Amino acid sequence: MKIVFLDAATLGETSLAPIAQLGELITWPTSTPTEAISRVSDAEILIVNKVKVTEALLDAAPKLRLICEAATGVNNIDVAAAERRGIPVRNVAGYSTESVVQVTYTLLLSLICKPERYDAEVKDLTYSRSGLFTDVRTPFAELDGKTMGIVGMGTIGSRVAAVATAFGMRVIYYSTSGTSHCQTYPSVPLETLLRESDVISIHAPLNERTNGLIRAAELRRMKPTAVIIKIGRGGIVAEADLAEAISEGIIAGAGLDVYTTEPLPEDHPLLHTKHPERLRFTPHIGWTSAEALVRLVDGIAANIRKPF
């Protein structure tokens, strides 16, 4: 059984042994659309992370029997085209929940506590030369008593909510599907969430309901002291509008891990705001804890072992 992984570099140095044990594994670090078409002629099982699986690619893979998504979202796969050919598409759900939650709070705590500033103050000897045992010039804020507004109360959103509760925060959420399944926390309209939240954390999929959900008008409804954390797909927040809101002080800050275009272009407005200190970025790594990557590989292997 020939297994072809078209963009294996997306999993870094994570061992693919659980997959390799199931057949002849051919890996390519990355694949352009043209390269991808030329590399699938003998593939029986195809693994992709971000490579687009199109009609043209499927036409070039006459032996293909299964497509495995090396992630949860399958936006890069023409699922309907695969179904017409009788080819199942299998993703891996839930492998990155704890990883994403941890990165969510890494961004948030960095924004409100500014540990890198204090760290630099000690390392550059400013603290040593200050004559005081402490630095209270710019006190940080507590999360206790603040309101966390979550956009998308799925598995990840629910875990973010639980951690927020541990910090003493009040939690509210907006259901992007229109169906408020979670009864643990109050479901509110988006306008209410924007108005009341001190922190807005986005954990929703990108679809016709969420694309451009938060634009300039929505950002202006937020508190000027509020911050927004965007771990959900790029496109949910209009990035140019967010950059302007940061520059103009409409909101206090933002932390982002996922972007509409990846990697982030050098001329992107978020990289050229008037107040870069109000922003925290990570390069789409929310899903990539060492443990999550191992779970992902195990999940792909399990998907291959299932009958198809």
C-alpha positions in Angstrom: 0.0 0.0 0.0 1.6 3.3 -1.1 1.1 6.2 1.2 2.1 9.7 -0.1 2.5 12.7 2.3 2.7 15.8 0.2 3.7 18.3 2.9 5.4 16.4 5.7 7.5 19.4 6.7 4.4 20.7 8.4 4.9 18.1 11.1 8.5 19.1 11.7 10.7 16.3 13.2 7.8 14.3 14.6 8.3 10.6 14.0 6.0 9.2 11.2 6.8 5.6 12.2 3.2 4.8 13.1 2.2 5.6 9.6 5.3 4.1 7.9 4.5 0.7 9.6 1.2 0.6 7.5 2.7 0.6 4.0 5.3 2.2 1.7 5.5 5.8 2.9 6.7 8.5 0.5 7.2 11.9 2.0 7.7 15.3 0.4 8.6 18.3 2.6 6.4 20.6 0.6 4.6 20.4 -2.8 3.5 23.1 -5.2 0.2 22.5 -7.0 2.1 21.3 -10.1 4.5 19.1 -8.0 1.5 17.6 -6.1 -0.1 16.5 -9.3 3.1 14.8 -10.5 3.6 13.0 -7.2 0.2 11.1 -6.7 0.0 8.9 -9.7 0.7 5.7 -7.7 -0.8 6.9 -4.4 -3.3 4.7 -2.7 -3.5 6.8 0.4 -2.8 10.6 0.4 -1.9 12.6 3.4 -2.0 16.4 3.2 -2.0 19.3 5.7 -2.3 22.5 3.6 -1.8 21.2 0.1 -5.0 21.7 -1.9 -6.7 18.5 -3.1 -8.5 19.6 -6.3 -10.3 18.0 -9.2 -7.1 18.1 -11.2 -5.1 16.4 -8.4 -7.7 13.7 -8.0 -7.7 13.1 -11.7 -4.0 12.5 -11.5 -4.4 9.8 -8.8 -6.4 6.9 -10.3 -5.3 4.5 -7.6 -6.4 6.8 -4.7 -8.5 5.1 -2.0 -8.3 7.4 1.0 -7.4 11.0 1.8 -6.1 11.8 5.3 -6.1 15.4 6.5 -3.1 16.0 8.8 -5.3 18.4 10.8 -8.9 19.0 11.9 -10.1 21.4 9.2 -10.6 20.0 5.6 -10.9 23.4 3.9 -8.1 22.5 1.6 -9.8 19.4 0.2 -12.5 19.3 -2.4 -14.6 16.9 -0.3 -17.4 16.8 -2.9 -15.1 15.8 -5.7 -13.6 13.1 -3.5 -17.1 11.8 -2.6 -18.0 11.6 -6.3 -15.1 9.3 -6.8 -16.0 7.2 -3.7 -12.8 8.4 -1.9 -13.4 8.9 1.9 -11.8 11.9 3.6 -10.7 11.5 7.2 -9.4 14.2 9.5 -8.1 14.1 13.1 -10.3 15.9 15.7 -9.4 16.9 19.2 -5.6 16.3 19.1 -4.7 19.9 19.6 -7.2 21.1 22.2 -4.8 21.5 25.1 -2.1 22.9 22.9 -4.4 25.6 21.5 -5.7 26.5 25.0 -2.2 26.9 26.3 -1.2 29.2 23.4 -4.4 31.2 23.9 -3.3 32.1 27.4 0.3 32.6 26.5 -0.8 35.4 24.2 -3.3 36.8 26.7 -0.9 36.8 29.6 1.8 38.3 27.5 -0.5 41.1 26.5 -1.7 42.0 30.0 1.4 41.2 32.1 4.1 42.2 29.7 6.7 39.7 31.1 9.2 40.4 28.3 9.5 44.0 29.5 10.2 43.0 33.1 12.6 40.3 31.9 14.5 42.9 29.9 14.6 45.3 32.8 16.3 42.7 34.9 18.7 41.5 32.2 19.8 45.0 31.1 20.5 45.9 34.8 17.9 48.6 35.0 16.4 46.8 38.0 19.8 46.3 39.6 20.5 50.1 39.4 17.1 51.3 40.3 17.6 51.4 44.1 14.1 49.9 44.6 13.1 46.3 45.3 10.2 46.6 42.9 9.0 48.4 39.8 5.4 49.8 40.1 5.6 52.3 37.3 3.2 50.4 35.1 1.1 47.9 37.1 -0.4 45.0 35.2 -4.1 44.1 35.3 -5.7 41.0 37.0 -8.0 38.7 35.1 -10.0 38.0 38.3 -13.4 39.8 38.0 -13.0 40.5 34.3 -15.3 39.2 31.6 -14.2 36.6 29.0 -16.2 36.6 25.8 -15.7 33.5 23.7 -16.7 33.3 20.1 -17.3 29.7 19.3 -18.1 27.5 22.4 -16.9 24.2 20.9 -14.4 21.8 22.5 -11.6 24.4 22.5 -13.8 27.3 23.5 -15.1 25.2 26.4 -11.6 24.5 27.7 -10.7 28.2 27.4 -13.8 29.0 29.4 -12.9 26.5 32.1 -9.4 28.1 32.5 -11.0 31.6 32.5 -13.2 30.5 35.4 -10.1 29.2 37.3 -8.7 32.8 36.9 -11.9 34.1 38.5 -13.4 35.5 35.2 -17.0 35.7 34.2 -17.6 33.9 31.0 -20.1 34.6 28.2 -20.2 33.3 24.7 -21.6 33.9 21.2 -22.7 30.9 19.2 -21.6 31.3 15.6 -23.9 28.5 14.5 -26.9 30.1 16.1 -27.4 27.0 18.3 -26.4 27.5 21.9 -25.6 24.0 23.0 -23.5 24.9 26.0 -25.6 25.5 29.1 -22.7 26.1 31.5 -22.2 29.7 30.5 -24.6 32.4 29.2 -25.1 32.6 25.4 -25.4 36.3 24.3 -25.8 38.2 21.0 -22.5 39.3 19.4 -23.2 42.9 20.2 -23.6 42.1 23.9 -20.4 40.1 23.9 -18.5 42.9 22.2 -19.8 45.5 24.7 -19.3 43.6 27.9 -16.1 41.6 27.4 -12.7 42.6 28.7 -11.1 39.8 26.7 -12.6 38.3 23.5 -11.2 34.9 22.5 -12.1 33.5 19.1 -12.3 29.7 18.5 -14.7 29.3 15.6 -14.3 27.7 12.2 -14.2 29.8 9.1 -17.4 29.6 7.1 -20.1 31.7 5.6 -21.4 32.8 9.0 -18.0 33.7 10.5 -16.1 35.2 7.5 -15.6 38.9 8.3 -17.6 38.5 11.5 -15.6 41.2 13.3 -14.8 44.3 11.3 -14.3 48.0 12.1 -17.9 48.5 13.4 -17.6 45.5 15.7 -14.2 46.6 17.0 -15.6 50.0 17.9 -18.3 48.4 20.1 -15.5 46.9 22.3 -14.2 48.6 25.4 -11.1 50.7 24.8 -9.4 48.6 27.5 -10.3 45.3 26.0 -8.1 42.9 24.1 -8.9 40.3 21.4 -7.2 36.9 21.0 -7.6 35.3 17.6 -6.8 31.6 17.5 -9.6 30.7 15.1 -9.1 30.7 11.3 -7.9 33.8 9.5 -10.7 35.8 8.0 -12.9 35.9 11.0 -11.5 39.2 12.0 -10.8 41.8 9.3 -7.1 42.2 9.8 -6.7 45.7 8.2 -9.5 46.9 10.4 -7.8 45.4 13.4 -4.6 47.0 12.6 -6.3 50.4 12.4 -8.1 49.8 15.7 -4.7 49.1 17.3 -3.1 52.2 15.8 -6.0 54.4 16.8 -6.3 53.0 20.4 -9.9 51.8 19.7 -9.0 48.6 21.7 -6.1 48.0 24.0 -4.4 45.1 22.2 -4.6 41.8 20.3 -2.9 38.5 20.1 -3.0 36.4 16.9 -1.8 33.0 15.9 -3.7 32.5 12.6 -3.8 34.8 9.6 -5.7 35.1 6.3 -2.5 34.8 4.3 0.2 32.5 5.7 3.0 33.2 6.3 2.2 36.8 7.1 3.3 39.1 4.2 6.0 41.6 5.1 3.8 44.5 4.1 0.8 43.4 6.2 -0.8 46.2 8.1 -0.6 44.4 11.4 3.2 44.5 11.1 3.1 48.3 10.6 0.9 49.7 13.3 1.6 52.8 15.3 1.6 50.7 18.5 3.4 47.4 17.9 3.7 47.0 21.7 0.0 46.4 21.8 0.2 43.3 19.6 1.5 39.7 20.2 2.0 37.2 17.4 2.7 33.6 17.1 3.3 31.9 13.7 0.3 29.6 13.6 1.7 27.3 16.2 -1.3 26.8 18.4 -1.7 23.2 17.3 2.0 22.3 17.5 2.9 21.2 21.0 5.1 18.1 20.9 2.4 16.1 22.5 -0.3 17.3 20.0 1.9 16.4 17.0 2.4 12.9 18.4 -1.4 12.6 18.9 -1.9 13.8 15.3 0.4 11.2 13.8 -1.3 8.5 15.9 -4.7 9.8 14.7 -3.6 9.6 11.0 -2.4 6.1 11.5 -5.7 5.1 13.1 -7.6 6.6 10.2 -5.5 4.5 7.8 -6.1 1.3 9.8 -9.9 1.7 9.6 -11.6 -0.1 6.7 -12.1 2.1 3.6 
